[in-house]
Each structure stands twice: as C-alpha cells, then as structure tokens.
Amino acid sequence: MAETPERDPGIQPEPLSPAQTPKRPQLVLLWIPSWPRWANLTLLSLVSTLLVIGLLGTGIIAYANLAPVWVSRGRIHDCVSEVSQFKVALVFGTTPKIGERENLYFRYRIDAAEKLWKAGKVETIIVSGDNRTRYYNEPLMMRQALIERGIPDERIVSDYAGLRTLDSVIRAKKIFGTDKVLFVSQRFHVRRAIYLAKANGIDAYGFAARDVESSAGFKTRLREVGARVKMWLDVHFLDTQPRHLGDKEQMPD
C-alpha cells in the first residue's frame, strides 16, 4: 500500500485566484451605506409593507374577477333553445349611441331580448337603467326599441333607478318582487349580475347577448376588472344598497 507523502509544514499552499474562489450566495438588500441605520431599516420596512400590500391587492383582484365565473357556471345560455321559461327577464340599460357612433352593446341586448320574446321564453321584460336627468333616459330608449321590434308595450316594465348593476339587481327583488329572473346582457356583465343576485337571495340565470369585438369592447373589459372588485367590496364589506328604493311596483299579470 502506497504511503501518502507528508506535507512540509513550512510550505504554504498557493492562494486561489479570484476565478477559482468559490462564490457564496449573497443576499442582496436595499441598503444605502451613506444613510444611518435607522433610515435604512425604515426603508426596508416600507418596501416590505408595500410588497405585502401589492401581493394582497393582486390576490383580491384575481379572486374578485374569478368569483363571478364560478358562481355563474351552468347558469348562462347562448342559444334561445337552451333557455327555460321565465316570468321575468331583465335587460340592463345602456344608450343607443355614444356621441355620433352606434352603441353595439345596446343593439345586441335589444336583439337578445327580441329573440327571447319571439321564442316565447319570457312573459315580462324589465328595462332597467339610468334616468338621473331628464335628458338621459336609458329605460325609455330601450322600451321604444323593444316596441319597434314587436314586443307589446304592456309587457315591458321600466325601472328608472337602475343607476348601477347592483341597483338594478336588488330593485328587481325589493321593488318588483322578482325572486327568479333571467338577466340579458353581454356574458361578462351577466356573470357579475348573477353574483350580485345570489348574494341577495335571487335565483338568477342569464342569456348572453352578442359581445362587442372592437377597441371599445377591450376598454369595457378593462373597466370590468375594477367593476368586479367594487362588486366584491359592495357585497362583503360595504353592504351597499341601491341609491333609490321606494314603494313596490305592480308587475303585469
């Protein structure tokens, strides 16, 4: 067996070059040497707090936007043939024009309501929208459009205080006495309405109107992200109620 030669204690090993020196993992911290210690600690604390708030906010936004999708699963139809019989459908308001340009959201919602009526799927249609000034009247404009499509005036009920989706949904129950309703709007909007309805004890379904594929549609989708966060806060923290309630109204027999 070969013997291992002993190292001469007087001979020192050559130092490793920088390239040969193994690197240890370093923790990079936000630390400014010219600042006093207390200032650096304060900065680190602030950055950590902002990071936690950012992560929490991102989680809330994600949850609030996914919750209506989960709640509305199996409750939204695209084809008239899939829709069962409903006593009441509610069409969410918008205006027929934006400036000089036609508002396709309006046209497609009226199209959807017409299909439901002519297929005999609904008995009464509530048109719910904004009428906060005498110069702007969404329910009246929707009512006129539906009458032009052949829907009898006496089967249309106007809700002039549907200032927001939340107002329209809650008023459908508290003012018009509706415990089961078919919402008519674009799919992304119907999902939010069904979430609000469930939170207020309403058995709600939806019929999806054709969506708008344009830059205007993209902007609306971006606004919907914030609208769903507001929806979640209204339901779980703010207990928001419609701006106007009032006396109950009689529905057609």
RAFEN-V551109 format. One record per residue. N is the residue number from 1. OMEGA is omega in whole degrees, -180 to 180 (NA if undefined). BURIAL is + if it has 24 or more other C-alpha atoms within 12 Angstrom, else -. Layout:
# RAFEN-V551109
N/OMEGA/BURIAL + N/OMEGA/BURIAL
This chain:
# RAFEN-V551109
1/-177/- + 2/179/- + 3/178/- + 4/-178/- + 5/180/- + 6/180/- + 7/178/- + 8/-178/- + 9/180/- + 10/-179/- + 11/179/- + 12/179/- + 13/178/- + 14/179/- + 15/178/- + 16/176/- + 17/179/- + 18/-180/- + 19/-178/- + 20/-176/- + 21/179/- + 22/-178/- + 23/176/- + 24/177/- + 25/-179/- + 26/176/- + 27/-179/- + 28/-179/- + 29/175/- + 30/-175/- + 31/-178/- + 32/-174/- + 33/-177/- + 34/-180/- + 35/173/- + 36/-176/- + 37/-176/- + 38/-180/- + 39/178/- + 40/178/- + 41/177/- + 42/179/- + 43/179/- + 44/179/- + 45/180/- + 46/180/- + 47/180/- + 48/179/- + 49/179/- + 50/178/- + 51/179/- + 52/179/- + 53/179/- + 54/179/- + 55/179/- + 56/179/- + 57/178/- + 58/178/- + 59/179/- + 60/180/- + 61/-180/- + 62/-179/- + 63/-178/- + 64/-179/+ + 65/178/+ + 66/-176/+ + 67/179/+ + 68/178/+ + 69/180/+ + 70/-175/- + 71/-174/+ + 72/-179/+ + 73/179/- + 74/-177/- + 75/-179/+ + 76/-178/+ + 77/177/+ + 78/-178/+ + 79/-180/- + 80/-178/+ + 81/-180/- + 82/-173/- + 83/175/+ + 84/-177/+ + 85/178/- + 86/174/+ + 87/-173/+ + 88/167/+ + 89/179/+ + 90/178/+ + 91/-179/+ + 92/-171/+ + 93/169/+ + 94/-176/+ + 95/-179/+ + 96/-180/+ + 97/172/- + 98/-171/- + 99/178/- + 100/-175/- + 101/178/- + 102/177/- + 103/-177/- + 104/176/+ + 105/179/+ + 106/-177/+ + 107/-177/+ + 108/176/+ + 109/177/+ + 110/176/+ + 111/-178/+ + 112/179/+ + 113/178/+ + 114/179/+ + 115/-180/+ + 116/-178/+ + 117/-177/+ + 118/175/- + 119/179/- + 120/-176/- + 121/-178/+ + 122/-180/+ + 123/-179/+ + 124/179/+ + 125/172/+ + 126/172/+ + 127/-172/+ + 128/-179/+ + 129/-173/+ + 130/174/+ + 131/-174/+ + 132/173/- + 133/-179/- + 134/-180/- + 135/-178/- + 136/-172/- + 137/-179/+ + 138/-180/+ + 139/-180/+ + 140/-180/+ + 141/178/+ + 142/179/+ + 143/180/+ + 144/180/- + 145/180/+ + 146/178/+ + 147/178/- + 148/178/- + 149/176/- + 150/179/- + 151/-176/+ + 152/-179/- + 153/-177/- + 154/178/- + 155/179/+ + 156/179/+ + 157/-178/+ + 158/172/+ + 159/-174/+ + 160/-178/+ + 161/177/+ + 162/-174/+ + 163/177/+ + 164/176/+ + 165/179/+ + 166/180/+ + 167/-179/+ + 168/-177/+ + 169/-177/+ + 170/179/+ + 171/177/+ + 172/179/+ + 173/-172/+ + 174/-178/+ + 175/-175/+ + 176/173/+ + 177/-177/- + 178/177/+ + 179/177/+ + 180/-172/+ + 181/174/+ + 182/179/+ + 183/179/+ + 184/177/+ + 185/175/+ + 186/-173/+ + 187/-177/+ + 188/-180/+ + 189/180/+ + 190/179/+ + 191/180/+ + 192/180/+ + 193/179/+ + 194/177/+ + 195/179/+ + 196/-180/+ + 197/180/+ + 198/179/+ + 199/-178/+ + 200/173/+ + 201/179/- + 202/177/+ + 203/-170/+ + 204/173/+ + 205/-178/+ + 206/170/+ + 207/-173/+ + 208/172/+ + 209/178/+ + 210/-179/+ + 211/-180/+ + 212/-179/+ + 213/-180/- + 214/177/- + 215/177/- + 216/178/- + 217/179/- + 218/179/- + 219/179/- + 220/178/- + 221/177/- + 222/178/- + 223/-179/- + 224/177/+ + 225/178/+ + 226/-180/- + 227/180/+ + 228/175/+ + 229/177/+ + 230/177/+ + 231/-178/+ + 232/178/+ + 233/179/- + 234/-176/+ + 235/-168/+ + 236/-176/- + 237/-171/- + 238/-177/- + 239/-176/- + 240/178/- + 241/179/+ + 242/179/- + 243/-180/- + 244/173/+ + 245/177/- + 246/-177/- + 247/177/- + 248/179/- + 249/-177/- + 250/176/- + 251/176/- + 252/179/- + 253/NA/-
